[in-house]
Amino acid sequence: MTVYHRYVALGDSQTEGMGDGDEARGYRGFADRLAEHLARVGPGLLYANLAVRGRRAVQVRDEQLAAALELRPDLATVVAGMNDLIRPGFDAAEVAGALEEMFARLTAGGAHVVTVTYPDIGRIVPVARRLLPRVLDLNERIRRAAARHGVTVVDTFPLASVTDARLWSADRLHASPAGHTVIAAALAHALDLPGSDGTWMDPLPPLPAPPVWRAAATELRWFAAFAGPWLGRRLLGRSSGDGRTAKRPALTPVLELGAG
């Protein structure tokens, strides 16, 4: 069993923990949850989270990689690319290239790196069904880059269970607390941590299908509350991460947060 001592998380809003907490209490997220699991295995674990919401893969590389390398992690998670995937002008080669540079430099620095593939987001956001070719392309590039550098991949794409609406927050871009718990469990399983297993892949109990009118009303509310403001920021050239910095830029001991 490998005991990790220095865990650094790189990424965007998902790694920051959005959807699992709020602005008043702070965000927990899968990286915090994984750090807590790691700390139970190795109580001396130090943890840093460099992620900032809204960042594209190139920005994660340019803004977070050097800082991560200075922290000399023996474990790193790299999760980035969704903010690229949903934007016009998506360039799979550019995204994969940024990810691969992070994989290469972190592994060369002695870190065990873990990353993920993306689910079929059209199952989460119906208007995004047309993005499936992008998801397939990026996922295959992630798998190939990971293989070249010995990076562990949690392959979520084949699992319909990860697109269950109950694992996603109301904005459908960020995991819910239950979803962040599943991601953390998946990463722990990939790392073969004590107490981890494959139950994170199990589907939730089925729910009855909503009436057509209710489903349509849900889509309209989602567009008004989340998709519209997102499009507005894009038109104005703004990002949800403008002015934001990492929530945990230094390696510090892990404390149980106790959130649900």
C-alpha positions as CSV (number, residue, x, y, z in Angstrom):
1,M,0.0,0.0,0.0
2,T,1.3,3.4,-1.0
3,V,1.1,6.2,1.6
4,Y,1.0,9.6,0.1
5,H,2.5,12.6,1.9
6,R,2.0,15.6,-0.4
7,Y,-1.2,15.8,-2.5
8,V,-1.8,18.7,-4.9
9,A,-5.0,19.2,-6.9
10,L,-4.9,21.2,-10.2
11,G,-8.0,22.2,-12.2
12,D,-11.1,24.3,-12.5
13,S,-14.3,24.8,-10.6
14,Q,-15.0,21.0,-10.2
15,T,-11.7,20.6,-8.4
16,E,-12.3,23.8,-6.4
17,G,-15.5,22.1,-5.2
18,M,-18.3,24.1,-6.6
19,G,-21.6,22.4,-6.2
20,D,-20.5,21.1,-2.8
21,G,-21.0,24.0,-0.4
22,D,-21.5,27.7,-1.1
23,E,-19.8,31.1,-1.0
24,A,-20.6,31.6,2.7
25,R,-19.4,28.3,4.0
26,G,-16.8,27.6,1.4
27,Y,-16.6,24.7,-1.0
28,R,-15.6,21.1,-0.2
29,G,-15.5,19.0,-3.4
30,F,-14.0,15.8,-4.5
31,A,-10.4,16.9,-3.9
32,D,-11.1,17.8,-0.3
33,R,-12.9,14.5,0.2
34,L,-10.1,12.5,-1.4
35,A,-7.6,14.4,0.8
36,E,-9.6,13.3,3.9
37,H,-9.5,9.7,2.8
38,L,-5.8,9.9,2.1
39,A,-5.2,11.5,5.6
40,R,-7.0,8.6,7.2
41,V,-4.5,6.3,5.6
42,G,-1.5,8.5,6.2
43,P,-2.2,11.0,9.0
44,G,0.8,13.2,8.1
45,L,-0.7,14.1,4.7
46,L,-0.3,17.7,3.5
47,Y,-2.7,19.0,0.9
48,A,-2.9,22.0,-1.5
49,N,-5.7,22.8,-3.9
50,L,-4.6,25.2,-6.7
51,A,-7.9,25.0,-8.7
52,V,-9.7,28.2,-9.8
53,R,-13.2,28.2,-11.3
54,G,-13.6,29.1,-15.0
55,R,-10.1,28.1,-16.0
56,R,-9.4,26.5,-19.3
57,A,-6.8,23.7,-19.6
58,V,-4.1,26.1,-21.0
59,Q,-4.8,28.4,-18.1
60,V,-4.5,25.6,-15.6
61,R,-1.2,24.7,-17.1
62,D,0.1,28.3,-17.2
63,E,-1.2,29.4,-13.8
64,Q,-1.0,26.2,-11.7
65,L,1.7,23.9,-12.9
66,A,4.8,25.8,-11.8
67,A,3.3,26.3,-8.4
68,A,2.4,22.6,-8.1
69,L,5.9,21.6,-9.1
70,E,7.4,23.8,-6.4
71,L,5.3,21.9,-3.8
72,R,6.9,18.6,-4.9
73,P,3.8,16.4,-4.7
74,D,3.9,12.7,-4.6
75,L,0.3,12.6,-5.7
76,A,-1.5,15.1,-8.0
77,T,-4.9,15.2,-9.6
78,V,-5.3,17.0,-12.9
79,V,-8.9,17.6,-14.0
80,A,-9.4,20.3,-16.7
81,G,-10.9,20.7,-20.1
82,M,-14.7,21.0,-19.5
83,N,-14.6,24.8,-19.8
84,D,-12.9,24.3,-23.2
85,L,-15.2,21.6,-24.4
86,I,-18.4,23.7,-24.0
87,R,-17.0,26.8,-25.7
88,P,-17.1,27.7,-29.4
89,G,-13.7,27.2,-31.0
90,F,-12.9,24.1,-28.9
91,D,-9.5,22.7,-29.9
92,A,-9.1,19.2,-28.7
93,A,-5.4,19.1,-29.6
94,E,-4.6,22.2,-27.7
95,V,-6.5,21.0,-24.6
96,A,-4.9,17.6,-24.7
97,G,-1.5,19.2,-25.2
98,A,-1.9,21.3,-22.1
99,L,-3.0,18.2,-20.1
100,E,-0.1,16.2,-21.4
101,E,2.5,18.8,-20.5
102,M,1.1,18.7,-16.9
103,F,1.1,14.9,-16.9
104,A,4.7,14.8,-18.2
105,R,6.2,17.4,-15.8
106,L,4.4,16.2,-12.7
107,T,5.3,12.6,-13.2
108,A,8.9,13.6,-14.0
109,G,8.9,15.4,-10.7
110,G,8.0,12.2,-8.9
111,A,4.2,12.5,-8.6
112,H,1.6,9.8,-9.2
113,V,-0.9,11.6,-11.4
114,V,-4.6,10.8,-11.6
115,T,-7.0,12.2,-14.1
116,V,-10.5,11.5,-15.5
117,T,-12.4,11.2,-18.8
118,Y,-15.6,13.1,-19.2
119,P,-19.1,11.7,-19.3
120,D,-21.6,12.1,-22.1
121,I,-22.7,15.6,-21.1
122,G,-25.7,15.4,-23.4
123,R,-27.2,13.0,-20.8
124,I,-26.9,15.8,-18.2
125,V,-27.7,18.8,-20.4
126,P,-29.9,17.7,-23.3
127,V,-29.0,20.8,-25.4
128,A,-25.4,19.6,-25.3
129,R,-26.0,16.4,-27.2
130,R,-24.2,17.8,-30.2
131,L,-21.0,18.0,-28.2
132,L,-20.7,14.2,-28.0
133,P,-18.0,14.1,-30.8
134,R,-15.9,16.6,-28.8
135,V,-16.2,14.5,-25.7
136,L,-15.2,11.3,-27.5
137,D,-12.3,13.1,-29.2
138,L,-11.0,14.6,-25.9
139,N,-11.4,11.5,-23.9
140,E,-9.4,9.4,-26.4
141,R,-6.6,12.0,-26.4
142,I,-6.6,12.0,-22.6
143,R,-6.3,8.2,-22.5
144,R,-3.4,8.2,-25.0
145,A,-1.6,11.0,-23.2
146,A,-2.1,9.3,-19.8
147,A,-0.7,6.0,-21.2
148,R,2.4,7.8,-22.4
149,H,3.2,9.1,-18.9
150,G,2.0,6.4,-16.6
151,V,-1.0,8.5,-15.4
152,T,-3.9,6.7,-13.8
153,V,-7.2,7.4,-15.6
154,V,-10.7,7.1,-14.0
155,D,-12.8,6.4,-17.1
156,T,-16.2,7.8,-16.4
157,F,-17.5,7.9,-19.9
158,P,-18.8,4.3,-20.2
159,L,-20.8,4.6,-17.0
160,A,-24.4,5.8,-17.4
161,S,-24.6,6.0,-13.6
162,V,-22.4,9.1,-13.5
163,T,-24.9,11.1,-15.6
164,D,-27.7,10.6,-13.0
165,A,-29.2,14.0,-12.3
166,R,-28.9,13.4,-8.6
167,L,-25.1,13.5,-8.9
168,W,-25.2,17.0,-10.4
169,S,-26.0,20.4,-9.0
170,A,-28.9,22.6,-10.3
171,D,-26.6,24.2,-12.8
172,R,-25.7,20.8,-14.3
173,L,-22.1,21.9,-14.7
174,H,-20.8,21.0,-11.3
175,A,-21.3,17.8,-9.3
176,S,-23.6,17.8,-6.3
177,P,-22.3,16.8,-2.9
178,A,-23.3,13.2,-3.8
179,G,-21.5,13.6,-7.1
180,H,-18.3,14.9,-5.5
181,T,-18.5,12.0,-3.1
182,V,-18.7,9.6,-6.1
183,I,-15.7,11.3,-7.8
184,A,-13.6,11.0,-4.6
185,A,-14.6,7.4,-4.2
186,A,-13.6,6.7,-7.8
187,L,-10.2,8.3,-7.3
188,A,-9.7,6.4,-4.1
189,H,-10.6,3.2,-5.8
190,A,-8.2,4.0,-8.7
191,L,-5.4,4.5,-6.1
192,D,-6.4,1.3,-4.3
193,L,-6.8,3.0,-1.0
194,P,-7.9,1.0,2.0
195,G,-11.7,1.1,2.4
196,S,-12.2,1.9,-1.3
197,D,-14.1,-0.4,-3.8
198,G,-16.0,-0.3,-7.0
199,T,-19.4,0.5,-5.5
200,W,-19.0,4.1,-6.8
201,M,-20.0,2.7,-10.2
202,D,-23.3,1.3,-8.9
203,P,-26.4,3.2,-10.3
204,L,-28.7,4.9,-7.9
205,P,-32.2,3.5,-7.4
206,P,-34.4,4.4,-10.4
207,L,-36.9,7.3,-10.2
208,P,-40.2,7.5,-12.1
209,A,-39.9,9.6,-15.3
210,P,-41.4,13.1,-14.8
211,P,-44.4,14.2,-16.9
212,V,-43.4,15.9,-20.2
213,W,-44.7,19.3,-19.0
214,R,-42.6,19.1,-15.8
215,A,-39.5,18.2,-17.8
216,A,-40.1,21.1,-20.2
217,A,-40.6,23.5,-17.3
218,T,-37.3,22.2,-15.7
219,E,-35.4,22.9,-18.9
220,L,-36.8,26.5,-19.1
221,R,-35.9,27.2,-15.5
222,W,-32.4,25.9,-16.0
223,F,-31.9,28.0,-19.1
224,A,-33.1,31.2,-17.4
225,A,-31.1,30.6,-14.2
226,F,-27.9,29.2,-15.5
227,A,-27.4,28.9,-19.3
228,G,-28.5,32.5,-19.9
229,P,-26.1,34.1,-17.4
230,W,-23.3,31.8,-18.7
231,L,-23.9,33.0,-22.3
232,G,-24.0,36.6,-21.1
233,R,-20.6,36.3,-19.5
234,R,-19.2,34.7,-22.7
235,L,-20.5,37.6,-24.8
236,L,-18.9,40.1,-22.4
237,G,-15.6,38.2,-22.3
238,R,-16.0,37.6,-18.6
239,S,-15.3,34.5,-16.5
240,S,-16.7,33.2,-13.2
241,G,-13.1,33.0,-12.1
242,D,-12.2,36.7,-12.7
243,G,-10.3,38.0,-9.7
244,R,-10.3,34.5,-8.0
245,T,-7.3,32.8,-6.5
246,A,-6.7,29.3,-5.3
247,K,-8.5,28.4,-2.1
248,R,-5.6,26.4,-0.6
249,P,-2.4,27.5,-2.3
250,A,0.0,26.0,0.3
251,L,0.5,22.5,1.6
252,T,-1.2,22.2,4.9
253,P,-2.5,19.4,7.1
254,V,-5.9,18.0,6.4
255,L,-8.8,18.6,8.8
256,E,-12.0,16.7,8.5
257,L,-14.6,19.2,7.2
258,G,-17.6,17.2,8.3
259,A,-19.8,18.3,5.5
260,G,-22.5,15.9,4.2
